[in-house]
């Protein structure tokens, strides 16, 4: 589902309920991407730099929510990236 977002690339997580997509294709850093998602889409995600200085192009999504909430969050993000 994350790969459907413009500029986002993500490998399938292997059994975890977190994903760590690369957002470089959006043209903004992971930190700016996370801020934009929170303030414009109402979706809280964590910048990759919280997990290491080499992860500036990444963010961490948690999928510990209902399918409906996840689908709505991704729709909200898709709208702000279009």
C-alpha positions in Angstrom: 0.0 0.0 0.0 2.8 2.4 0.8 4.2 1.9 -2.7 1.0 3.5 -4.1 2.0 6.8 -2.5 3.8 9.1 -5.0 7.6 9.2 -4.4 7.5 6.5 -1.7 9.3 3.1 -2.0 8.9 0.4 0.6 9.9 -3.3 1.0 7.3 -5.6 2.6 8.1 -5.9 6.3 9.0 -9.4 7.3 6.5 -10.1 10.1 6.8 -6.7 11.9 4.0 -4.2 12.3 6.3 -1.4 11.2 7.4 -0.3 7.8 10.4 1.8 7.0 9.8 3.4 3.5 12.2 5.6 1.6 10.5 8.9 0.8 13.4 10.5 -1.2 11.2 10.5 -4.3 8.8 13.0 -2.7 11.6 15.6 -2.9 11.6 16.2 0.9 13.4 14.7 3.8 11.9 12.1 6.1 11.7 14.8 8.8 9.8 17.2 6.6 7.6 14.3 5.3 6.6 13.4 8.8 5.8 17.0 9.7 3.7 17.4 6.5 1.8 14.1 7.3 1.0 15.2 10.8 0.0 18.8 10.1 -1.7 18.4 6.7 -3.0 14.8 6.7 -3.5 14.2 10.5 -1.2 11.1 10.4 1.6 10.7 12.9 4.7 8.9 11.7 8.3 9.0 12.9 11.2 10.4 10.9 13.9 7.9 10.1 16.6 10.0 11.8 15.1 8.9 15.1 16.7 5.5 14.3 20.0 6.7 13.0 21.6 9.7 11.2 21.9 7.8 7.9 18.1 7.4 7.6 17.2 11.0 6.6 15.3 9.7 3.6 13.1 7.3 5.6 10.1 7.4 7.9 8.6 4.7 10.1 5.0 3.8 9.9 3.2 1.6 12.5 0.5 -0.7 11.2 -0.8 -1.4 14.8 -4.3 -0.1 13.9 -7.4 -1.3 12.1 -7.5 -1.7 8.4 -10.0 1.1 8.1 -7.7 3.5 10.0 -4.7 2.5 8.0 -6.6 2.9 4.7 -7.9 6.3 5.7 -4.4 7.5 6.8 -2.9 6.4 3.5 -5.7 8.1 1.6 -5.0 11.3 3.5 -1.3 11.1 2.8 -1.9 10.4 -0.9 -4.0 13.6 -1.1 -1.3 15.8 0.3 1.3 14.3 -2.1 -0.7 14.8 -5.2 
